[in-house]
Amino acid sequence: MQQPELLIIGLVLCGFAGYFFYRWYVLRKKLIDIIATPTSKIGTLLNAKKNSGNIVEVKGKLVTDADLLKSPFANRDCVYYHAVEKDKVREVSQPAGSRSKSTRIYYSVSSDMKSDRQFFIEDNTGRIAIDPEGAEVDGQVVHKTIEPVGGGDSSGFFGSMFEPCGEKIIAVLKEEAILPVNRQAYVIGELFVGSKGPFISSSPAKDKTFFISLKTEEALVGESQREMNFLTIGWASFAAAALALIAMAM
């Protein structure tokens, strides 16, 4: 092998290509489900007598028969919230035998809060319960902040050279998305029949699409197609570059 460094770079690019392809594959499956699943009138689903095991698609207004939830960060009224808090961490290390230090920035999730209380979606034929556990939710972002900690990242790369080795939290990131009450929404998921009647939730096998969005079906299809085009170009480009480098290294 003449140039082993090219082989290493090629294998790294193979990893990027694999990641892009995986994202493309997952998105393609969701897009096929959205396009292939006809929109059901909620009234027809309420007549189900047993679990159908089928994916259903409904559109309507988000409502609840209980008190509204309050989102943890923004304190907004909603039927569902997802609030995430992440620590931005700077890690300073010095490899054995080296005189220089290296710096790495990474993010660590310190809190991930999702509401799990059922709510409803209704159209002019009725309303059906939604159990949000396990759902991919495309909600409204109502809170997004970055709060520096202990001077934040002001020391920069050169400042870290004088820091002791170890990890330091330099900022806290908070982001929160909600599903507001009375907003139009799109839901696709598996239909079940429980003791209180039919509801939509995630597949026990976690192999079926369960997606809740405030966007229209048309907007979701358009966005997904554009993202798939980007991912296709990405994985094809990385794969071609990886194969060329590996061939050069042999």
C-alpha positions as CSV (number, residue, x, y, z in Angstrom):
1,M,0.0,0.0,0.0
2,Q,1.6,3.2,-1.2
3,Q,-0.5,5.9,0.6
4,P,-2.2,4.5,3.7
5,E,-3.4,8.0,4.7
6,L,-5.6,8.1,1.6
7,L,-7.1,4.8,2.7
8,I,-8.0,6.3,6.1
9,I,-9.5,9.4,4.5
10,G,-11.5,7.2,2.1
11,L,-12.9,5.0,5.0
12,V,-13.9,8.2,6.8
13,L,-15.7,9.4,3.7
14,C,-17.4,6.0,3.5
15,G,-18.8,6.6,7.0
16,F,-20.2,10.0,5.9
17,A,-21.7,8.3,2.8
18,G,-23.3,5.6,5.0
19,Y,-24.8,8.3,7.3
20,F,-26.3,10.2,4.4
21,F,-27.7,7.1,2.9
22,Y,-29.3,6.0,6.2
23,R,-31.0,9.4,6.6
24,W,-32.2,9.1,2.9
25,Y,-33.6,5.6,3.5
26,V,-35.5,6.7,6.7
27,L,-36.9,9.8,5.0
28,R,-37.9,7.8,1.9
29,K,-39.9,5.4,4.0
30,K,-41.7,8.2,5.8
31,L,-42.4,10.0,2.5
32,I,-43.8,6.8,0.9
33,D,-46.1,6.3,3.9
34,I,-47.4,9.9,3.7
35,I,-48.0,9.8,0.0
36,A,-49.5,6.2,0.0
37,T,-51.8,6.6,3.0
38,P,-55.2,8.1,2.2
39,T,-56.7,10.7,4.5
40,S,-59.4,9.2,6.7
41,K,-62.4,11.0,8.1
42,I,-62.2,10.6,11.8
43,G,-65.8,9.5,12.1
44,T,-65.0,6.4,10.1
45,L,-62.1,5.5,12.4
46,L,-64.3,5.8,15.5
47,N,-66.3,2.8,14.3
48,A,-63.3,0.5,14.4
49,K,-64.0,-2.6,16.7
50,K,-60.6,-4.1,16.9
51,N,-57.0,-3.2,16.2
52,S,-56.5,-3.0,12.5
53,G,-52.7,-2.8,12.6
54,N,-52.9,-0.3,9.7
55,I,-51.4,3.1,9.3
56,V,-54.0,5.9,9.2
57,E,-53.7,9.5,8.3
58,V,-56.0,12.3,9.7
59,K,-56.1,16.1,9.5
60,G,-57.9,18.4,11.9
61,K,-57.7,20.7,14.9
62,L,-55.8,19.9,18.1
63,V,-58.0,19.9,21.1
64,T,-58.1,18.5,24.7
65,D,-60.8,17.7,27.3
66,A,-58.4,18.5,30.2
67,D,-56.5,21.5,31.4
68,L,-53.9,22.8,29.0
69,L,-50.3,21.9,29.6
70,K,-47.7,24.6,30.3
71,S,-44.4,24.3,28.5
72,P,-41.5,24.2,31.0
73,F,-39.3,27.0,29.5
74,A,-41.7,29.4,27.7
75,N,-44.7,28.7,29.9
76,R,-46.9,28.5,26.8
77,D,-50.3,26.8,26.7
78,C,-50.3,23.6,24.6
79,V,-51.4,20.0,24.3
80,Y,-47.9,18.7,23.9
81,Y,-44.3,20.0,24.6
82,H,-40.8,18.8,24.0
83,A,-38.1,20.7,25.9
84,V,-34.4,19.9,25.6
85,E,-31.5,21.3,27.6
86,K,-27.9,20.7,26.4
87,D,-24.6,21.5,27.9
88,K,-21.9,22.9,25.5
89,V,-18.7,21.3,26.8
90,R,-15.1,22.2,26.0
91,E,-12.7,19.3,26.6
92,V,-9.0,20.1,26.8
93,S,-6.6,17.2,26.6
94,Q,-2.8,16.6,26.1
95,P,-1.8,13.4,24.6
96,A,1.1,11.5,26.2
97,G,4.4,12.7,24.9
98,S,3.0,15.8,23.3
99,R,3.8,19.4,24.3
100,S,0.6,20.8,22.8
101,K,-3.0,20.6,24.0
102,S,-6.0,19.8,21.9
103,T,-9.5,21.2,22.3
104,R,-12.8,19.5,21.5
105,I,-16.3,21.0,21.7
106,Y,-19.3,18.7,22.2
107,Y,-22.8,18.8,23.4
108,S,-24.3,16.7,26.2
109,V,-28.1,16.4,26.8
110,S,-28.8,17.2,30.4
111,S,-32.6,17.2,30.3
112,D,-35.1,15.9,27.7
113,M,-38.7,16.5,28.7
114,K,-41.6,15.3,26.6
115,S,-45.3,15.4,27.7
116,D,-47.0,12.1,27.4
117,R,-50.6,13.0,28.0
118,Q,-53.2,12.1,25.4
119,F,-54.9,14.8,23.4
120,F,-57.3,14.8,20.5
121,I,-57.5,15.8,16.8
122,E,-60.9,16.6,15.4
123,D,-62.6,17.2,12.1
124,N,-66.2,17.8,11.1
125,T,-67.0,14.1,11.7
126,G,-65.6,13.6,15.2
127,R,-62.4,13.5,17.2
128,I,-59.9,10.8,18.0
129,A,-57.3,10.5,20.8
130,I,-53.6,10.8,20.1
131,D,-51.1,9.0,22.4
132,P,-47.9,11.0,21.6
133,E,-45.4,8.6,23.2
134,G,-42.9,7.5,20.5
135,A,-44.0,10.1,18.0
136,E,-41.8,12.3,15.8
137,V,-43.3,15.7,16.4
138,D,-42.8,18.7,14.2
139,G,-44.1,21.4,16.4
140,Q,-43.8,25.2,16.9
141,V,-40.4,26.3,18.3
142,V,-41.3,28.8,21.1
143,H,-38.0,28.9,23.0
144,K,-34.4,28.8,21.9
145,T,-31.5,30.3,24.0
146,I,-27.8,29.9,24.5
147,E,-26.6,31.0,28.0
148,P,-22.8,31.3,28.6
149,V,-21.5,29.7,31.7
150,G,-18.4,31.0,33.6
151,G,-17.2,33.3,30.9
152,G,-18.4,31.0,28.1
153,D,-16.1,30.3,25.2
154,S,-14.3,33.7,25.4
155,S,-10.9,32.1,26.0
156,G,-10.9,30.6,22.5
157,F,-8.3,28.2,21.1
158,F,-5.2,29.9,22.4
159,G,-6.7,30.5,25.8
160,S,-7.4,26.8,26.2
161,M,-3.7,26.1,25.9
162,F,-3.3,27.6,29.4
163,E,-6.3,25.7,30.9
164,P,-5.8,22.5,32.9
165,C,-6.8,19.4,31.1
166,G,-10.4,18.3,31.6
167,E,-13.9,19.2,30.7
168,K,-15.7,22.5,31.3
169,I,-19.3,23.5,30.6
170,I,-19.1,26.8,28.7
171,A,-22.8,27.3,27.7
172,V,-26.3,25.9,28.3
173,L,-28.6,25.5,25.3
174,K,-32.4,25.4,25.7
175,E,-34.9,24.6,23.0
176,E,-38.6,24.0,23.2
177,A,-41.3,23.1,20.7
178,I,-45.0,22.8,21.4
179,L,-48.3,21.8,19.7
180,P,-50.6,24.7,20.5
181,V,-54.3,24.0,21.1
182,N,-56.8,24.7,18.3
183,R,-54.1,24.6,15.6
184,Q,-54.6,22.6,12.4
185,A,-52.4,19.5,12.4
186,Y,-51.4,16.4,10.3
187,V,-51.1,13.0,12.0
188,I,-50.1,9.7,10.6
189,G,-49.7,6.6,12.9
190,E,-51.1,3.2,13.8
191,L,-54.8,2.8,14.7
192,F,-55.6,1.0,18.0
193,V,-58.8,0.3,19.9
194,G,-58.5,0.6,23.7
195,S,-61.0,0.4,26.5
196,K,-62.0,4.0,25.8
197,G,-62.2,3.6,22.1
198,P,-60.0,4.0,19.1
199,F,-56.7,6.1,19.3
200,I,-53.6,6.7,17.2
201,S,-50.2,5.8,18.5
202,S,-46.8,4.3,17.7
203,S,-46.3,0.7,16.5
204,P,-45.1,-1.6,19.3
205,A,-42.5,-2.8,16.9
206,K,-41.4,0.8,16.3
207,D,-41.2,0.0,12.5
208,K,-44.1,2.2,11.3
209,T,-44.3,5.9,10.7
210,F,-45.8,7.9,13.6
211,F,-45.6,11.6,12.8
212,I,-47.4,14.7,14.0
213,S,-46.9,18.1,12.3
214,L,-48.4,21.5,12.2
215,K,-47.6,21.7,8.4
216,T,-49.9,20.6,5.6
217,E,-49.4,17.3,3.8
218,E,-48.4,19.2,0.7
219,A,-45.7,21.2,2.5
220,L,-44.4,18.0,4.2
221,V,-44.1,16.2,0.8
222,G,-42.3,19.2,-0.8
223,E,-39.8,19.5,2.1
224,S,-39.1,15.8,2.2
225,Q,-38.5,15.6,-1.6
226,R,-36.0,18.5,-1.4
227,E,-34.2,17.0,1.5
228,M,-34.0,13.6,-0.2
229,N,-32.5,15.3,-3.3
230,F,-29.9,16.9,-1.0
231,L,-29.1,13.6,0.8
232,T,-28.9,11.8,-2.6
233,I,-26.3,14.2,-3.8
234,G,-24.5,14.0,-0.4
235,W,-24.2,10.2,-0.2
236,A,-23.4,9.8,-3.9
237,S,-20.6,12.4,-3.7
238,F,-19.0,11.0,-0.5
239,A,-19.2,7.5,-1.9
240,A,-17.6,8.5,-5.2
241,A,-14.8,10.4,-3.4
242,A,-14.3,7.5,-0.9
243,L,-13.9,4.9,-3.7
244,A,-11.5,7.1,-5.6
245,L,-9.3,7.6,-2.6
246,I,-9.3,3.9,-1.7
247,A,-8.4,3.0,-5.3
248,M,-5.5,5.5,-5.2
249,A,-4.3,4.1,-1.9
250,M,-4.1,0.5,-3.2
